[in-house]
Amino acid sequence: MTPAYVVRRIGFYVLICAITLFFAVPMVWIASAPFDKNPGLGVHWPDWTFENVRKTLDHPYALHAIVNSLIICVTVALAVTAFAAFASYALSRVRIPGRDALLYGLLLLSSVVTGTAAMVPIFVMIYQLGLINSRFGVALVMTSGLLPAAIFILKDFVDAVPKSYEESARVFGASTLQILRDVVLPVARPGLATIMVWAFVNSWGNFLVPFLLIRSTTLQPAAVLMQTLTDEGGSVNLQVLPVFSLLFSIPVVVLYLLVNSRYGFRFHGGIKS
């Protein structure tokens, strides 16, 4: 072991510790500040109390915002997964001229023309449909934005399902819908779980779309309400914000644990024809 090697190893571990500390400090804050009698922006041993939790639960819009987020995100996750399943199966099995070009074109357009760039025409379209200040309108916009990438991802999982399975089902008189429901989708469950988690997480943290399309405070999701949690003086309410941030993170963590317990995040196809 040369001195240069020792210095490199020490530098490497110091860098790893610094990166770990950088990500660990916010996690420690969000776990301790909700139960601190005098919460601040720094991290310190809390003076334990549940008064912050009571004030957050007494907030007129906090729990409503969490429920609104759940309604929107569950709707988006289910819609994206369902539509992506039908579209990916069609693109995988039906020979359409220019199929690959269409798929890559949709993916490219969804990446280049982001939600921010298309927000003005989207707002006008939603306004003309009468869906302003509607959770359904927000879910519709989020679903349309996530679908191209979802189809692209899920198509790889459907491609991995052997066509011999479908041929065997057709011999016994199964329809196309029965084949999709009883043969293809059960084998592609890891892909469906991938899309559902991905769609839920992306819509859960989406701020811009509901901020522009929802005017009523009672309909705002948690991501929008969080930026309004201030006290009478206009500064951040450090008694409500930490607890609300903790509540905001729980659904995503629970979803991760549920999917991890079922699939272990081994989202890959292991079936070859």
N, C-alpha and C positions, 0 to 999 in steps of 0.2 A: 504494500500500500504506500503509494507516493504521497508527499504532502499536497500535491495538486489534486489528487483523487479525494483526499480527506476534505479539502476545502470545497470541492464541487459537491460532495455528499452533504456537508453541513449547509451549504447554500441552498441545496435542493430541499432539505427538510425545513429550513427556515422559511422558504417560499411557500411550501405546503402548509405550514402552520399559520402563516399570514393569511393565505387564502381561506383556510378553514375558519380562522377567527373572523374574517370579513363577513362570511355567511352565517356564522354562529351567533354573532352579537344581536342581529335583528330577531333571531329565533328566541334567544334568552329574554330579550325585551318583551316580545309578545306573550311570553309565558309568565313573566313576573309582573309587568306593569298593570295588568288588569286587577291584581290583588294587592296593589301598593296604595297605602293611604295618601301618599303624596307623590303620584307618578310624575315623571319628567321624561326628557328625551334621552337621558343617560341610563346606563345599566348599573343598578346597585341592589343590595339585598333589600327586599321589600318590607315595609311595615304592614303586615298582613291585615286585610280587611275585605269584606264583601260589599261594602258600600258602593263601589264602582259598578258592580254587577247589578245591584238594585236600581241605580240611577239609569243604567243602560236599558234594563227591562221596562222601566217607567217612561222611557223616551217614547213620544207618540208615534214615531215612524220606524224605529229600529227593527222591531220584529216584522213589521209589514214589509220592509225592504228585503229582509232575508227570504220571506215567503215569495215575494215577487221575483226575486232572483231564481229561486227554485222552480217556480212555474215556468219562467222563460227558458231556463237552461235545460230542464227536463224535456220541454217541448222541442227545443232545438236538437238535443241529443237524439231523441226518438225519431224526429223527422229526417235528420241528416242520415241516420243509420238506415232507416227504411228506404228512402229514395236512393241512397248510394247502393244498397243491396240490389234493387231492381236494375238500376242503370249499369252497375258493374257486371252483373250477370249477362245483360243484353250485349254489352260491349265485348265481353269475353267469349260469348258463344255464337253470336250472330255476325256473319261476315258482311260488314258494311263498307262500301268503297270510301276510302279516306278515314277509316276508323281511328287509326293511330294519330293521324294529323289532327283530327277533331279533339281527341283526348288531350294531346299535348298543347293544342291551341287553347282549350278551356283552362288548363293548368297555368299556362303562360299568362293569359289575360287576367286570371284571378290573382296572380302574383304581381303583375305590373300595374294593373288598375286596382289599387287598393281601396279599401272602404273610405279612407280619408279623401282620396282624389275623386271618388264617385259620389260623395255625400250629397252634393247639391242636386243632381238628377234623382238620386234615391229619395231625398226629402220631397221633391216635387211629385214624384210618382206616388209615394205613400200619402201625401196630402190629397192628391186627386182620387185615391182609393178610399179616402175617409178613414185612414188608420192612424192618424196622428193621435197621440195620447192613448195608445192601445198597446197592451203587452203582446197581442197577436201580431201587430205590425212590426214590433221589434224582433220577435222570433222569426218572422218571415224574412226580414232583411239578413239576420244572422245566418239563417239556414241557407239562403241563396249564396252567401259569401263563402260558406264552408263546403258546399257540395262539390265543386270541381276537384279540390284536393282530396276530399273523402272518396270520390269515385276512383281517382287515380290510385290511391292507396289500397282500397278494397279490391280492385280488379286483380292485383297480384295474388291475393289470397284465393280468389275465385279461379284464377288460372291454374292454381296448384291442385285443384280438385280434379281427379281423374275423370275423363269423359266416359270411361267404362262404367262408372257408377250410374250415370244418367242413362246410358244405353240399357243397362240391366233393368232399371226402373221403367223405362218405356216398354220393354218386353212384357211387363206385367200390367200395362195399361195406364201408367201414371201420366197425368197431364203435366204441362210445363210448370204450372204453379205448384203442383204437388212435388215435382222434382226439386224446385227451388226451395220449398219449405221443408221438405223431409230429407233431402239428400245433400244439397249444396250448402245451405246455411248452417246445418249442424256441424259440418266439417270445417266451415269457415268461421266458427265461433270466435277464435282468437282475433280474427280480423274485425269482426263486429264489435268486440270488446274494445279494440284499439280505437276504432272510429267513435264509439260512444264516449269513451273517456276523453279523447281529444276534442270532440265537439263540446262536451260539457265544460271542460276547463277553459277553452277559448271563449265561450259565451259567458262564463262566470266572471271573468275578469274584463269583459268588454265594457268600456266606459263611454266611448264616443256615440255609438248608435242610440242607446237609451237616453243619453244626455240630450241629444238633438230631437228625438221623436216623442219623448214623454214630458209633459208639462206638469201634470199633477204630482204633488209630493207623495201622495198615498200610493201611486203606481210605480214610483221610482225603485229600481233594484238597488242592491246594497253597494255596488261599485259607484253609483252616482251619489247616493246619500252620504257616503263616506266623506266626500269633499265638502259637505255642508255641516259637518259636526263641529260647530264653533260655539263659544260661549257668548254672553251678552256683549263683550268687548270686541268680538270679531276674531279673537285668537283661537287656536285649536283647543278643543275641550279634551284635556288629557285624562279626564275621569271616564268619559264615555268612549272615546276613540280606541283605547287599548282593548277594552272588552268587546267592542264591536268588531275590531280587527280579528280577535280570537274567534268570535262566532263566524266571521266571514271565511276563515280558513278551515273550519271544521268539515263542511260538506266535501271539499276536495280531498282532504286527508282521509275521510271515511270511504269515499269512492276508491281512492288508491288502495286502501287496505282490503276492501272487498274484492277488487279485481286482482290484486296481488295474491290473495289467499286462494283464488280460483285458478289463475293462470301463471302466477309468479312473474308476470311481465315477460314471459317467453313467447312473444308474439311473432312466431315464425311458422312457415308451412313445412310440414314434415312428410307430406304425401306426394309421391311421384307415381305417374302412370307407367 
